[in-house]
């Protein structure tokens, strides 16, 4: 058990090193994954943490979900436009296998994404709008078009950083030229 935990921590450290070395923008492929997901309208981004702690986390535990290290969780906004309030959000966390759906958690397989524009976002979630605006401007300059559902992946946040300016998220936008 101790060796398994050590291996997980080493994988987590490697993934953090790769993210820290990442340029502000880069193009990556996203593999096919299985996720446990929950969709809900939240009043604002500050409600996301409590939703995870009080509702999603306990239900995933009850269902026996196993998440592969280093951990991959992200949200998808389902609204047509970005809004700072009343956000139609789907929280997804990668799991090792499909499970039995419940009233709170649904399991699904997300297809691979050949090309995604990935952008680092540092700081509180209330500033996502600024980063998405910058990402879309970059896409226009490069001649890219959105080719799928956008994700916001959470690397560092309230669970491991007290200072919101140190929160790290990665915006992932499927693209085509």
C-alpha positions in Angstrom: 0.0 0.0 0.0 2.8 2.4 0.8 4.6 1.6 -2.4 1.4 2.2 -4.4 0.9 5.6 -2.7 4.5 6.5 -3.4 4.0 5.6 -7.1 0.8 7.7 -7.2 2.6 10.7 -5.7 5.5 10.4 -8.2 3.0 10.4 -11.1 1.3 13.4 -9.6 4.6 15.3 -9.3 5.5 14.4 -12.9 2.2 15.7 -14.2 2.7 19.0 -12.2 6.2 19.4 -13.7 4.8 19.0 -17.2 2.0 21.5 -16.5 4.4 24.1 -15.0 6.7 23.7 -18.1 3.7 24.2 -20.4 3.6 27.5 -22.4 0.6 29.7 -21.9 -1.0 28.2 -25.1 -0.3 24.8 -26.6 -2.0 22.2 -28.7 -2.6 18.7 -27.2 -4.7 15.7 -27.9 -7.1 14.5 -25.2 -7.6 10.7 -24.8 -10.9 8.9 -24.6 -11.9 8.6 -21.0 -14.7 7.4 -18.7 -16.1 10.0 -16.4 -18.5 10.2 -13.5 -20.5 13.4 -14.1 -23.0 15.6 -12.4 -24.9 18.5 -14.1 -26.5 21.3 -12.1 -27.2 25.1 -12.3 -25.0 26.8 -9.7 -25.4 30.4 -8.6 -21.7 31.2 -9.3 -18.2 29.6 -9.4 -17.7 30.0 -5.7 -20.5 27.3 -5.3 -18.5 24.7 -7.2 -16.3 23.7 -4.3 -19.2 23.0 -1.9 -21.0 21.1 -4.6 -18.0 18.8 -4.9 -17.5 18.4 -1.2 -21.1 18.1 -0.1 -22.8 16.3 -3.0 -20.5 14.9 -5.7 -17.7 13.5 -3.6 -19.8 11.6 -1.1 -21.9 10.1 -3.9 -18.8 9.0 -5.9 -17.5 7.4 -2.6 -20.9 5.7 -2.0 -20.8 4.3 -5.6 -17.2 3.0 -5.1 -15.7 5.2 -7.9 -11.9 4.7 -8.4 -10.1 7.6 -10.0 -6.7 6.9 -11.8 -3.8 9.0 -10.6 -2.9 11.8 -10.9 -6.5 12.7 -11.1 -8.4 14.5 -13.9 -11.5 16.6 -13.1 -13.0 19.3 -15.2 -16.2 21.2 -15.9 -18.2 21.8 -19.0 -20.4 24.9 -19.2 -23.6 24.1 -21.1 -24.9 27.6 -21.6 -24.6 29.2 -25.0 -22.6 32.1 -23.6 -20.4 32.5 -20.5 -22.3 34.0 -17.5 -20.8 34.7 -14.1 -24.1 33.7 -12.4 -26.7 30.9 -12.8 -24.1 28.6 -14.5 -25.3 25.4 -16.2 -22.3 23.3 -15.3 -21.3 19.7 -15.6 -18.6 18.4 -13.3 -16.7 15.4 -14.7 -14.1 13.3 -13.0 -12.1 10.5 -14.7 -12.8 7.1 -13.3 -11.4 3.7 -14.0 -14.6 2.0 -15.1 -18.3 2.6 -15.9 -20.5 2.3 -12.8 -24.2 2.2 -12.0 -25.8 5.6 -12.6 -27.6 7.2 -9.6 -29.8 10.3 -9.2 -26.7 12.4 -8.7 -23.9 10.7 -10.8 -24.0 9.5 -14.4 -21.2 7.6 -16.0 -20.2 8.1 -19.6 -17.4 7.6 -22.1 -16.0 10.8 -23.7 -14.4 10.3 -27.1 -10.8 11.3 -27.8 -10.1 14.9 -29.0 -7.5 15.0 -31.8 -6.5 18.7 -31.2 -7.3 20.9 -28.3 -6.0 24.4 -27.6 -4.9 24.3 -24.0 -4.4 27.5 -22.0 -3.2 28.0 -18.5 -5.4 30.1 -16.2 -3.9 31.4 -13.0 -6.2 32.9 -10.3 -9.7 32.7 -9.1 -12.5 31.2 -11.2 -14.4 34.5 -11.4 -11.7 35.5 -14.0 -12.3 32.6 -16.3 -14.2 35.0 -18.7 -10.9 37.0 -19.2 -9.0 33.8 -20.1 -11.7 32.5 -22.4 -11.7 35.9 -24.2 -7.9 35.7 -24.6 -8.1 32.1 -25.8 -10.7 33.0 -28.5 -8.6 36.0 -29.6 -5.6 33.7 -30.0 -7.7 31.2 -31.9 -8.9 33.9 -34.3 -5.2 35.0 -34.9 -4.2 31.4 -35.6 -7.3 30.5 -37.8 -8.7 27.9 -35.4 -12.4 27.1 -35.0 -14.1 25.5 -32.0 -14.7 21.8 -32.8 -16.3 20.4 -29.7 -17.2 20.9 -26.1 -14.9 23.1 -24.1 -13.5 21.9 -20.7 -12.0 23.7 -17.7 -9.6 21.3 -15.9 -8.7 22.0 -12.3 -5.1 21.5 -11.2 -4.7 23.6 -8.0 -7.6 25.2 -6.1 -9.1 25.8 -2.7 -8.4 22.2 -1.7 -4.6 22.7 -1.8 -3.9 26.5 -2.1 -5.2 29.2 0.3 -4.2 32.0 -2.0 -6.7 32.1 -5.0 -4.0 33.9 -7.1 -2.1 30.5 -7.1 -5.1 28.5 -8.3 -4.2 26.8 -11.6 -6.7 25.6 -14.2 -6.3 24.6 -17.8 -8.8 25.7 -20.4 -9.2 23.0 -23.1 -10.9 23.9 -26.3 -11.3 21.3 -29.1 -10.2 22.9 -32.4 -9.9 22.5 -36.1 -8.0 24.7 -38.6 
